[in-house]
Amino acid sequence: MATTTTTVPSAGPISGSRSFISRLRDGDEIARLVTFIFAGSVVLITLLLVYELWRESYLPRHKFGFGFFVTSVWDPIFDKFGALPFIYGTVVTAGVALLIAVPLGIGAAIFLAELAPARVSDTLQFFIDLLAAVPSVIYGLLGVFVVIPMMRQYIQPALKSSLGFLPFFQGPTYGVGFLTAGIVLAIMVIPYIISVSREILISVPRDQREAALALGATRWESTWKVVLPFARAGIMGSIFLALARALGETMAVTMVIGNTPTISASLFSPGYSIAAVIANEFTEATGDLYLQSLIELGLVLFLLTFLLNGLARLLIVVTSQRGSGMGQA
Amino acid sequence: MKRLAPLFLAVLALVAIGVAKAALSINGAGATFPNPIYSKWFDDYHKKNPDIEINYQSIGSGGGIKQVTEGTVDFGATDGPMNDEQLKAFQDKHGFPILHFPTVLGADVPTYNISGVTGELNFTPEALAAIFLGKVTKWNDPLIAGANKGVNLPASDIVVVHRSDGSGTSYIWTDYLSKVSDEWKSKVGKGTSVNWPVGLGGKGNEGVAGLVKQTPNALGYVELIYAIQNKMPYGKVKNSSGEFIKADLSSVTAAAAGAAKNIPDDFRVSITDVPGKGTYPISSFTWLLIPSKFSDAAKRDAIKGFLKWMLTDGQNEVEALSYAKLPNEVVAKEMKAIDNIQ
């Protein structure tokens, strides 16, 4: 009974155009306010997160001070905590991952956006999106059962015998370590780079390409000299996304990195990352100093992500000023 | 329709009563190692006493101690006993002490993967400590080979594997090494996570087992239950009577019985490396942490009831899940201690 009556008022006539417009205006204001709150809440949540990490890491900040960043002993029994090996491991594994993933990912994106027929491109894109959705523990298992044995039996001995004069490829080969973690991370972040870069490349206006071709450029020249510079900002965005994921990845890294806080130039050496040590030790951390040191590691990871992203952005600004001055998206 | 209404109300009332009756829910949190047996116990106890429901979250021993101290759960559970500082923190906050009740026993076993060696290896305490300290690095070191006459041990490097996550398993292992090696005690110490002198870290028993299985010449430690269930090869360890003992449920219970005579009233006792024949030296109790005072009498009675059941009928269920049961002396002592809960 009640439901039928409610429809009546809305079916009634609109009571004058001026008040309708003002109501619409009101609606605009409301929409503005609501979206502003949403946007503001993102900033607020970030600030609260930093504040909470800061507040909850009071003890180690005061006990160790700056020493937390530069010492490398992590001993919960004797209450000595230094973050350096974890910072090192996080940066090195993310670096190795990007070194592998960026050329591969951008190369694949160029093929999909510029060279492949649309149907092939769309089909492949579907599979790439699937890859991006695979949970990280699956990549970790892939690492444990496929990458680690392969590394130990074939790749590491081969690298050692061919490039063993470099400090990066020396020492015992356990299979686990910085290089393995970097490779698994690379596999994980490549889909992000391809997916985002492809969209960016596709959205480069057609006339840019046509103009280049009309000036006598080959297809590759138009891609390399016109399309890519045009899309540079967007491609950099995809690399940031990959970097952020690589820095914060927990599960897959802890399964393949060897979980030993070491600083070694050799990529064969087992290591440890910030996210991995937090995940490993947080549940069983007793004692305030121990727990708060883990929380301070979280703060360090946050700052590290912030810092590296800032540096990367600075890099873009510098290179785009020096570059051709081609239009930026 | 109208005639059905009273019936409907009656059903509703019955459901409400049912909900109200089952409303005595008790919450606990803590150790992951005993989680399978605790889940079974709480489930079976609920079937016997439908009005009592015990919920358990296996968040880790550290989390269990923290939550019971903060009062967010009714009881905690831990693989390593609370230290004096933690006991004091509880006492200061609540004004009454917290009690430890051993429930079942666990053990750690050394597991290895050496190409060409299929038999069971013998490990002396000195060898285990030296290997984990990084002082013995080759499998054919006299310290290992001396206890394994006739086994052709290779001259290759030992790859030590330990747990990377904080765990009761590591607590037992490091507690044992601290007892048998002064150097370990002063340099590394005992705890759920320690600063390992050497080795790779694997996450969880499965992580350690995976690394040991895959890496030639590796040596690691896992929970006895995990080794039994996954049919992993593991070595014998020399106990304080000089016998090489293979861990199984009876040798672990024997270790607890060996310690039972000297067990303190608060049950906070380490049973690694205890004296006695046939005892497996790397064993440990796991404990429930029960506050000694409850403001809610119904909750108190339910917990006391559960403890009594756990120590009698409950103990008959543990071996099916590969846990070692408590020796009778300990059960008798705990039965008396239940009266301390008020």
Contacts between the chains, C-beta under 8 A, distances in Angstrom:
chain1	res1	chain2	res2	distance
A	73	B	195	6.7
A	74	B	195	6.2
A	75	B	194	7.3
A	75	B	195	3.7
A	76	B	191	5.9
A	76	B	192	8.0
A	76	B	193	5.0
A	76	B	194	6.7
A	76	B	195	7.3
A	77	B	188	6.9
A	77	B	189	3.7
A	77	B	190	7.3
A	77	B	191	4.9
A	77	B	194	5.4
A	77	B	195	6.8
A	78	B	189	6.9
A	78	B	195	7.6
A	80	B	195	7.9
A	144	B	210	5.7
A	144	B	214	7.9
A	148	B	214	6.3
A	149	B	214	6.0
A	152	B	214	7.6
A	152	B	215	7.4
A	172	B	157	6.8
A	174	B	159	6.4
A	174	B	200	6.2
A	174	B	215	6.1
A	175	B	214	6.7
A	175	B	215	6.7
A	176	B	200	6.0
A	176	B	211	7.2
A	254	B	164	6.8
A	254	B	203	5.3
A	255	B	203	6.4
A	255	B	207	6.9
A	258	B	200	4.6
A	258	B	201	6.5
A	259	B	164	3.4
A	259	B	200	6.8
A	259	B	201	2.8
A	259	B	202	7.1
A	259	B	203	7.0
A	260	B	196	7.4
A	260	B	199	6.9
A	260	B	200	5.9
A	260	B	201	5.8
A	270	B	200	5.2
A	270	B	201	7.8
A	272	B	201	7.7
A	276	B	164	7.7
A	279	B	165	7.8
A	280	B	164	4.8
A	280	B	165	4.2
A	280	B	166	6.9
A	280	B	193	7.7
A	280	B	201	7.5
A	280	B	203	6.3
A	281	B	165	6.8
A	281	B	166	4.9
A	281	B	193	5.2
A	282	B	166	7.9
A	283	B	59	5.9
A	283	B	60	3.5
A	283	B	62	6.2
A	283	B	63	5.4
A	283	B	165	7.4
A	283	B	166	6.3
A	284	B	60	4.7
A	284	B	61	6.0
A	284	B	62	4.1
A	284	B	63	7.5
A	284	B	165	7.1
A	284	B	166	2.6
A	284	B	167	6.3
A	284	B	192	4.1
A	284	B	193	6.3
A	285	B	62	5.4
A	285	B	166	6.4
A	285	B	193	7.6
A	286	B	61	7.9
A	286	B	62	4.3
A	286	B	65	6.1
A	286	B	66	7.2
A	286	B	86	7.1
A	286	B	192	7.4
